[in-house]
Each structure stands twice: as C-alpha cells, then as structure tokens.
Amino acid sequence: MGVKIFQVDAFTDVPFKGNPAAICILDKVRDDTWMQDVAKEMNLSETAFLYTQGDGYQLRWFTPALEVELCGHATLASAHVLWDAEFLKPTEQARFHTLSGLLTAELKGDEILMNFPQRLESPIPIPDGLSEALGAEPKYVGETEFDLLVELDSETVVRDLTPDFRKLEQLAARGIMVTAEASIAGYDFISRFFAPHAGIDEDPVTGSAHCSLGPFWMNRLGKREMLAFQASERGGTVRVYVEKDRVLLGGKAVTILRGELFKS
C-alpha cells in the first residue's frame, strides 16, 4: 500500500479556484527529507502531512522549498479530508498538533471554522526597496514575526500590482501581504500575498495571513466579524472572526483528486 494523498482546493466551493493543497495521510513517521521531496514533487504552495498523535493528528506543512510554522489553507484542506474521507465523523472536532501549537477545526454547516493564533503586526518605516519591488507606494507598513503587512491606497491598486518578485525576494521577510479596504459589495477587505523567499511568487489564498489581517482591519473598521477576498488569479473567500488573542477563519473546500504515492 502506498501513502494516501489528496488534492483539495481550499477557501472555495468551486473546483480549480481557491488555493490547492496536497494532503498526505501517513501510517508511520517520515523523515524531513522525504516530506520535503514529496512537497517538491507536488509543486503546490503547500503539502501537508498528517499522522495520528494522541487525541488528534500531528500536522506539518511544506512548500516546495521549506517547512513553514503555520499554514491556513492546508489546515482547512486537511480538516476537509478528515471528514470527507470519513477519518472523522462530522460531529467530531479536528485537532492538529503543529509548530504553532494546538489548532482545531469544526464543521459548521457547509463551512469549516478553524481556531488560529493571532499574529499581530507593529508599524515600521517603509523598508528600502519595497516600493520599487511592489510598483506602488505603501500607505502603511507593519511587521509580524515572519511577514510584512502593507496597506495600499485602494482595492484597484492591490488588484493591479505586478511586482518584481526577484526584488521582493531580497527583502528580509518570509512573505509580503498587501491589503486595502474592499470596494466590492459584501466584502470588508481585500489582499494578495507574495512569498518568493519561500518558493511561492504569489500564494492564491493565504489563511495564515488573515491571522494578522483580521486584527489589523478590526482596528481600522471597528468590526470583529469580516468577510475577506484574496484577489489572486484563482481568488478565494475567507470569513474572519477576531476573538481576544485568537482568530477564527471560516472557509469551504473541494476535493479534486484522491490517490496513492507508490514510491514511498
């Protein structure tokens, strides 16, 4: 028997939209080199590896280039697989032991609701080369533990960006989230996420970025419940609830394929 593997489009209910992730269900612990090789082979923004541990699952996330400490869309996809493939009952909570601590997910109707830590940003001066790399002048720049949060003047500016990814790659940040208040009806804010340093020029929909974007826009808009759109080519919707030191992220997911890794 090979390793069970699934491909899931996360933060969408439409196939071939949202953010694709590969999910591997492991029957034994695998070494880091093997997991990195699988992620490189899958060549998606994230490949997740699940292994039963205590009251839940150990969950690790790899880009084609490196392991990351927090990934929203691959967690959503992992929870979706556990219910969709009947590893868990719909009434059971998905519990993930990760590098970012315990993360949980629950099925709420046709939406999955995940409980994540906040990643707060602090204001910093505009880094040298950022404006040139983005091709736009920031309205505000903040820094989280890993990423830059850049507010731009409008939704139109965010959508129209054509960054120089090789220049972005030189910045001292895992990723750069760009954001603006939404002008499309029904949405509160819009964003895009660039992570060439992690091997991903543009991530289609980035759940972990909303752990920072949620508190940021709560303070700007005075709202704890918001609907966000990530305006990549594929696009995706994230429901955001800010609660004390946590952020609840809601979204949908669609299984695209199921298979086995035979060379394992």
N, C-alpha and C positions, 0 to 999 in steps of 0.2 A: 504493500500500500504506500502511495506517495502522500505528501503533505497536502491537506485540503486547502485550496486557495480560492478566494472570491474576489471579484472586482465590483465595486459599488460606487455609484455616483452619489455624492453627499451634498446636502443643502439644496436639494431639488427633488421634485416628484416627476421630472421629465427625463427620460434616458438621454445621455450624451450632453447633459447640461451639468451645472454644479461642478464639484471637484472630485475626480476619480481617485480612489484609493484601493490598493490591493490588501487583502486581509488573509493572513496565514494562520490556520489553527494547528498548533504544534502538539505532538504526542510526547515530546521529550524536550528538554532544554537544549537549545542550539547555541553555538558559539557566535561571537560578534562578527567574525569574518564571513561566515556563511550567511548571516542575515543581511549584511551589507552587500554581499554578492547578489542575493535574491533581489534586493531593492534596486540595485544597479540594472539587473536583468529586466525587471518590471518597468523601470524607467518612468515611473509616475512620481508626482510630487511627494507622496508618502506611501510606504508599505508598512503595515502594522503586523506585529507578531503577538499572538495570544497563546498563553499556556496556563492551565489551571493552577491556582495558588490559593490555599486557604479557603476563604469564603467567596472567592471570585477568580479573577484572572490577572496574571502578570501581563502587562501591555507595554510594548516598546515600539517606537516609531523611527523609521529610517528614510531619509531622502536618498536619491541615487549617490550622494556624496558623503553623508554623515548621519549620525544619530541625533535626534532632537529631544528636548526635555518636555515639550508639550505640543500636541497637535490636536486641533478640534475636529477637523473633517474626518480624519482616520479613526478617531474615537467614536464619532457618530456612526461611521460605516461599520466599525467593529460591533457596536451595540445592535445595529440593524441586523447584522449577520447572525448574532446570537439568538435573536428572536425569530428571524426569518427562516433559519435553518434548524430551528427547534432545539438549540442547545439550552435555551431558557424558555420558560413559559412567559406569555405576555404580561402576566401579573408580577413576575419576578424582576427585581432590580438588577441591572448590570453593574458590577463592581470591578474596578480596574485599579491595580496596584502599579504605580508608574513612578518615573523620576520626579514628577510633580506631586507626589503623594496620592492619596486615595481619590479617585474620580468616580462619580456614579452617574448612571443614566436610567431614566424611566420612560416607559411608553405611555404617552398621554394622547389617546385617540389615534390619529394617524401621524402624530408628531413625536419625535424623540426629544426629551428635555435633559440636558447634561448640566452637571454641577461642577464648575471650574473655579480655580482661584483667580482673584483679581491680579492684574499686572499693571500697577499704577505707573504713570509717566511723570517726569519732572521737567520743567522748562529748561532749555539750554539755548545758547546762541546758535545761529544757523551755522552748521559745520562748513568748513571750506570745501568748495566743490559740489555741494549738494544742489544748489540752484542750477548750476550748469549741467549736472548729470540728469536732473529731472526735466530740465527745459521749462521750468516755471519757478516763480519766486514764492517761497513759503510765507504764509500768513502767521504761522506759529510752528515751532518745533519743540517736541518733547522727547525724552529718552526713557525707555524702560530698561529692565535688566539686560535685554537682548537686542531690542529693536529701536528704530526711530519712528515717532509718530509725527506726521507732517500735515498740518491743516492748510488747505489751499482755498482760494477765493470763492470757488463755485463748483457745483457738480460738473458743469461743462468743462472746466479746466481739468478736473480729475479724469473725466472720460477721454479727453483729447490728448493726454500725455503720451509722448513717445520717448521714453527715457533712453539714455545711453547706458546700457546695462554694464558695460565694461568699466565705465567710470563709477557707477553705483557700487560695483564690486570692490572698489578701492576704499569705500567708507568703512569705518570701524563699527559695523553693525551687522547682525545676522540678517535683518530684513528692514525694509522701509515701508511703512504703511502710510498711504496718502488718503486724505479724507476731506469731506466737505458736507455741509448740511444739504440734505436732499431737496431737489425741486420736483421730483416725480411724485405724483399723488400717492398717499398711503405710506410713504417711507419717511424715516426721520433723518438718516444719514447714509452716505454712500462712501465706498472706499475701494482701493486697489492695494495689492501687496506685492512688493518686489523683493526677491531674495536670491540674487545671483551668487552671493557668497556661499549659500547653501546648495548651489547647483540648480536653482529654480529661478529663471528670469522673472516670470510672473506666475504667482500661485492663483489658481482660479477662484477659490473661496477659502478663506483662512479663519477657521474658528478661533484659534488662539489669539489672533489679533484683536478680536472682539472682547477679550478679557481686559484689554486696555482701552479700546474704542468705546466700550459701554460706559465705564466710569467717566471718561472724557466728555462724552456727549450728554450724559446725565447732568454734569455740572454746567454744560452750555445751554441745554434745553430745559432743565428742570423736570425731567421725566425719568422714571425708573424702568418703565416698560417701553421698548422701542423696536421698530422694525427697520432692519438694515439691508442694503443691497450692495453686494460686491460686484463691481462693474468690469469684470474681466470679459474676455471674448465669450466664455461659456456662461458666466453670470451665476449668481446664487443668492438666496434669501436666508438671512439669519434673524431669528427672533431673540431679543436681548432683554434680560431682566437683571437689574443690579440689586443685590441684597447684601448689605453690610460688607464683609470682605470677600464675598463670592459673586460670581456672575453665572446666571443660568442662561444657557444657549439652547435655543429650540430650532429644530430643522427636520426635514424629511430626507429619505434616501431611497435609492432604487438599485436592486441587484442587476448587474449587467451580464456576468458570467460566473459559472462555477467550474472548478476543475481540480487537477492534482499536479503537484510538482513531482516528477518522477526521478529526476537527478537530485536526490536529497540525502 
